[in-house]
Amino acid sequence: MKSTTFIKAGATGLSAVALVLLGLSAASAEPTAADRPLAAVGSDTTQDVWNGLSNNGPVRNMASYDAFGAPGIITPKAGGATLSRPAGSGAGVKALSAAHNPANHVYNDGANGYTLKESDIDMARSSSSPSKAGNELTFLPFARDAVTVAYKDSTGKSLNLSTQQIANIFNCTEGAGVTVVGGKPVFEGITFTPKLPQAASGTRSFFLKAVGISTVVDSCIPAATEQGYPENSGAALVNDGDIIPFSAAQWIAQKNGAMTDTTAANQKLSDVNSLKAVNPDSTAPTLKPGSLYGNVNVAPASGLGTFARDTYNVVASDVQTSTAHKDVLVRNAVTRQLKTTAGKAIISKYGFQNLSYVGDWDEGKLSGYTN
């Protein structure tokens, strides 16, 4: 993979050794200062690792805001615009688009519209690749995750689901060993209630593509009750048979104590196509990624049956060549600073695998501005 070196700028004043000596403790949910020169919003999946990188790590000039939480209105930059907290990858990219192309885009949270300016948002966290053609935005590789399904079963049954079985469960369709009883999918004696994260979730969009579902059937997963959950929260799994897509990195980070553990007793991750999301030879608090993550030296193929995914940091494409001081800071935040010893250690701590091509523009994916 081709690496790109950028001008050093925005030194944090902490060496890699000093950062490691800090113990890489779990970061607070919100930025510790509102006047940092850079701001990021978006994905729930990568918000916590970015909290670690920006609050206790080498990217201290980035204010990274959670996808959910109070207050619901945030002011990413001191003296800048306020907006509704972008809840997920899609919303984060839309906020970035609105900030960099305000003449054509207003960030809308569904109830209110917010006019932003370029200095308000510098980066969007995304757990899925772009969905719109164009070249105004660049999705830069960040770290490797894998997506499986988490479920609750009080009998402690372990599952190894195929792509087709997962699709049948989330479509309430018979086949591949899945039956439907009273409108509910049943597999190996478990009656499932499939659930999905909220609509702007990158994990949701990635998962549906991986299992080959283009349209969610409301009679199987009612939009009114079973499609609005935050990403990667065990709180969605209340009753036996509840099942929802879940980031393996988030599961590992929660179990390892790197962040708040939302999981509970009788909740488990399924193997997928005989690949494990978590290394079976590791135990908490040192769980490690499993074979579902694939080869981290090669970008995973996208589409049906692929459950390994690269996550991304999204920036305006013109940041690559701009000489403006703020844009140089952005370049270094999403490239050089992630390659440091301290940056790699934090990425690993939060359950992700480091990529040999992290931040490389040659491996980036282009996208148009989104409405």
C-alpha positions in Angstrom: 0.0 0.0 0.0 1.3 3.5 -0.8 1.8 5.8 2.2 1.6 9.5 2.1 3.7 11.8 4.3 2.4 15.2 5.3 3.8 18.3 6.9 4.1 18.1 10.7 1.7 20.5 12.4 -0.3 20.9 15.6 2.0 19.1 18.0 0.2 17.9 21.0 3.1 18.2 23.4 2.8 14.6 24.6 5.2 12.0 23.4 4.1 8.4 22.5 5.8 7.1 25.6 4.0 9.6 27.8 0.7 8.7 26.3 1.2 5.0 26.9 2.2 5.9 30.5 -1.2 7.6 30.9 -2.6 4.0 30.9 -4.9 4.7 27.9 -7.8 5.0 30.3 -11.3 5.1 28.9 -12.0 8.6 27.5 -14.9 10.8 28.6 -17.9 10.9 26.3 -17.5 14.5 25.3 -14.5 16.8 24.4 -12.8 18.3 27.4 -12.6 21.7 25.6 -15.0 23.4 23.2 -12.3 25.5 21.6 -10.1 22.9 19.9 -9.3 23.8 16.3 -10.9 20.7 14.8 -14.3 19.0 15.2 -15.7 15.6 14.3 -19.2 14.0 14.4 -20.9 10.9 13.2 -20.5 7.1 13.8 -21.4 5.6 17.1 -19.2 2.6 16.3 -16.0 4.7 16.2 -16.9 7.5 18.6 -15.3 5.8 21.6 -12.0 5.0 20.0 -11.9 8.6 18.7 -12.6 9.8 22.3 -9.5 7.9 23.3 -7.5 9.3 20.4 -8.6 12.9 21.0 -8.9 13.2 24.8 -6.0 11.0 25.9 -4.1 10.3 22.7 -2.1 11.9 19.9 -5.0 13.9 18.3 -5.6 16.3 21.1 -6.6 19.1 18.7 -9.8 17.2 17.6 -13.1 17.7 19.5 -15.0 14.5 18.7 -18.7 14.5 19.6 -20.7 11.4 20.4 -23.6 10.3 18.2 -26.0 10.3 21.1 -26.3 11.9 24.5 -27.2 15.1 26.3 -27.3 17.9 25.5 -28.9 17.1 22.1 -27.7 20.4 20.7 -23.9 20.8 20.3 -21.6 23.7 19.4 -18.6 22.0 17.8 -16.5 25.1 17.7 -16.4 28.0 20.2 -18.4 30.8 18.7 -19.6 28.6 15.8 -23.0 27.3 14.8 -25.1 25.0 16.9 -26.7 21.9 15.5 -28.6 18.8 16.6 -26.1 16.0 17.5 -25.5 14.0 14.3 -26.7 10.5 15.3 -24.6 8.0 13.2 -22.5 7.8 10.2 -25.0 9.0 7.6 -25.9 12.0 9.7 -22.3 12.8 10.4 -21.5 12.8 6.7 -24.5 15.0 6.0 -23.3 17.5 8.6 -19.8 17.6 7.0 -21.4 18.1 3.6 -23.5 21.0 4.9 -20.4 22.6 6.4 -18.3 22.4 3.3 -21.1 23.1 0.7 -23.4 25.5 2.6 -24.7 27.0 -0.6 -26.4 23.8 -1.5 -26.9 21.9 1.7 -28.5 22.6 5.1 -28.0 20.0 7.8 -31.5 18.7 8.7 -32.1 16.5 11.7 -35.7 15.6 10.6 -37.3 18.4 12.6 -34.9 21.4 12.2 -32.5 22.7 9.6 -29.1 24.1 10.5 -27.0 26.3 8.3 -23.3 25.6 8.9 -20.1 27.1 7.7 -16.9 25.3 6.7 -15.1 25.9 10.0 -17.9 24.2 12.0 -17.2 20.5 11.1 -13.8 19.1 9.8 -14.3 15.3 9.9 -17.1 12.8 9.9 -16.7 9.4 11.5 -18.2 6.6 9.3 -18.5 2.9 9.8 -19.6 2.4 6.2 -18.3 3.2 2.8 -19.8 6.0 0.7 -23.2 5.5 -1.0 -23.1 8.5 -3.4 -20.9 9.0 -6.4 -18.7 12.1 -6.7 -15.3 13.4 -5.6 -16.0 16.2 -3.1 -15.5 14.0 0.0 -12.8 11.4 0.7 -13.4 8.4 3.0 -10.0 7.6 4.4 -9.3 4.2 5.9 -9.2 4.2 9.7 -9.4 0.8 11.3 -10.7 -2.7 10.7 -14.0 -3.9 12.4 -16.2 -6.9 11.8 -20.0 -7.1 12.1 -21.9 -10.0 13.4 -25.2 -10.4 15.4 -25.7 -10.3 19.1 -28.5 -12.2 20.6 -30.0 -13.2 24.0 -30.6 -16.8 25.0 -30.9 -17.9 28.6 -29.9 -21.5 27.7 -26.5 -20.3 26.7 -26.7 -21.8 23.2 -23.8 -20.8 20.9 -24.7 -20.1 17.3 -22.8 -20.4 14.0 -25.0 -18.7 11.4 -24.5 -18.6 7.6 -25.2 -15.5 5.5 -28.4 -17.1 4.3 -29.6 -18.0 7.7 -29.0 -14.5 9.0 -30.9 -13.1 6.0 -33.8 -15.5 6.6 -34.0 -14.5 10.3 -34.0 -10.8 9.4 -36.6 -11.3 6.6 -38.7 -13.8 8.6 -38.4 -16.2 5.7 -38.1 -20.0 5.8 -35.1 -21.9 4.5 -31.6 -23.0 5.4 -32.9 -24.4 8.6 -34.9 -21.4 9.5 -38.7 -21.9 10.0 -41.3 -19.3 10.7 -43.9 -19.9 13.5 -46.5 -17.2 14.2 -44.6 -14.7 12.1 -41.4 -15.2 14.0 -38.2 -16.8 12.6 -37.1 -19.9 14.5 -33.6 -21.5 14.3 -32.2 -24.3 16.5 -35.1 -23.9 19.0 -34.7 -20.2 19.4 -37.6 -17.9 18.4 -36.1 -14.7 17.2 -37.2 -11.1 17.4 -34.9 -9.3 14.9 -34.1 -5.7 15.5 -32.1 -3.0 13.7 -30.2 0.2 14.7 -31.6 3.6 13.7 -31.8 4.6 10.1 -28.6 6.7 10.0 -26.5 3.9 11.4 -23.5 2.8 9.3 -23.6 -0.6 11.0 -27.2 -1.0 9.9 -26.4 -0.2 6.2 -23.3 -2.3 6.2 -25.1 -5.3 7.8 -28.0 -5.2 5.4 -25.7 -5.1 2.4 -23.6 -8.0 3.8 -26.7 -10.3 4.2 -28.3 -9.2 1.0 -31.4 -7.3 2.2 -32.3 -4.4 0.1 -35.7 -3.7 1.6 -36.6 -4.3 5.3 -39.9 -6.0 5.7 -42.0 -4.1 8.2 -44.1 -7.1 9.2 -40.9 -8.8 10.2 -39.1 -5.8 11.8 -41.6 -3.2 12.6 -40.3 0.3 11.9 -42.3 1.8 14.8 -40.9 -0.5 17.5 -37.8 -2.5 16.3 -35.7 -0.2 14.0 -34.7 2.8 16.2 -32.0 1.4 18.5 -28.6 3.0 19.0 -25.7 1.1 17.5 -24.0 -1.6 19.5 -26.0 -1.5 22.7 -26.8 -4.6 24.6 -29.8 -2.7 26.0 -31.6 -3.7 22.8 -31.5 -7.4 23.9 -34.2 -7.6 26.5 -35.9 -10.9 25.9 -34.7 -14.4 24.8 -34.5 -14.4 21.0 -33.8 -10.7 20.6 -31.1 -10.3 17.9 -29.4 -7.2 16.4 -26.3 -6.4 14.3 -23.4 -5.6 16.5 -19.8 -4.4 15.9 -17.3 -6.9 17.1 -14.9 -4.1 18.0 -17.5 -2.5 20.2 -18.2 -5.8 21.9 -14.5 -6.4 22.6 -14.0 -2.8 23.9 -17.0 -3.1 26.2 -16.0 -6.5 27.6 -12.4 -5.3 28.1 -13.5 -2.3 30.1 -12.3 0.3 27.6 -15.8 1.8 27.6 -19.1 1.4 29.3 -20.3 -2.2 29.0 -23.9 -2.2 27.8 -24.0 -6.0 27.5 -25.6 -8.3 30.1 -25.9 -12.0 31.1 -27.1 -14.4 28.4 -26.1 -12.1 25.6 -23.7 -13.6 23.0 -22.2 -13.0 19.6 -22.8 -15.5 16.8 -20.1 -17.0 14.6 -20.7 -16.1 11.0 -19.9 -18.7 8.2 -17.8 -20.5 10.8 -15.6 -17.4 11.4 -15.3 -16.0 14.9 -15.8 -12.3 15.8 -13.6 -12.7 18.9 -10.4 -14.8 19.2 -11.5 -17.9 21.2 -8.0 -18.1 22.8 -8.4 -14.6 24.4 -10.4 -13.7 27.5 -11.6 -10.4 29.0 -10.1 -8.0 29.8 -7.8 -8.8 27.0 -10.2 -10.1 24.3 -8.8 -9.8 20.8 -10.4 -9.8 17.3 -11.1 -13.1 15.6 -11.0 -14.5 12.1 -14.1 -12.6 11.0 -11.9 -9.5 10.7 -10.0 -11.0 7.7 -6.6 -9.9 6.4 -5.9 -6.4 7.7 -3.3 -5.8 5.0 -5.9 -6.1 2.2 -9.1 -4.0 2.0 -12.1 -6.3 2.4 -14.4 -6.8 -0.6 -17.7 -5.1 -0.2 -21.1 -6.8 -0.6 -22.9 -10.0 0.1 -21.3 -12.4 2.6 -18.5 -10.0 3.6 -18.7 -9.1 7.3 -15.2 -7.6 7.8 -15.3 -3.8 7.2 -12.9 -0.9 7.2 -14.2 2.1 9.1 -13.5 5.6 7.8 -12.6 9.2 8.6 -14.4 11.4 6.1 -12.9 14.8 5.1 -13.4 17.3 2.3 -11.3 16.1 -0.7 -9.6 19.4 -1.1 -8.0 19.0 2.3 -5.4 16.7 0.6 -3.7 19.6 -1.2 -4.7 22.7 0.8 -2.0 24.7 2.4 -4.4 26.4 4.9 -3.2 25.8 8.5 -6.5 24.1 9.6 -6.4 21.8 6.6 -2.9 20.7 7.4 -4.0 20.0 10.9 -6.9 17.8 9.5 -4.5 15.9 7.2 -2.2 15.1 10.1 -5.1 14.1 12.4 -6.3 11.5 9.9 -2.9 10.2 8.7 0.4 10.7 10.5 -1.0 10.9 14.0 -2.9 7.6 13.6 0.3 5.8 12.7 2.1 6.7 15.9 2.8 4.1 18.6 0.2 5.8 20.9 -2.4 5.9 18.2 -2.0 2.3 17.3 -2.2 1.2 20.9 -5.5 3.1 21.4 -7.0 1.7 18.2 -6.2 -1.8 19.4 -7.5 -1.2 22.9 -10.9 -0.4 21.5 -11.2 -3.7 19.7 -10.2 -2.6 16.2 -7.3 -3.9 14.1 -4.7 -1.5 12.8 -4.5 -1.2 9.0 -1.2 -1.1 7.2 -2.8 1.6 4.9 -4.5 3.7 7.6 -5.0 7.3 6.3 -3.7 6.5 2.8 -5.4 8.7 0.2 -4.6 6.1 -2.5 -6.9 3.7 -0.6 -9.6 6.3 0.1 -13.0 6.2 -1.4 -14.6 9.2 -3.1 -18.1 10.5 -2.5 -20.3 13.4 -3.5 -21.8 15.7 -1.0 -24.9 14.3 0.6 -28.2 15.9 1.3 
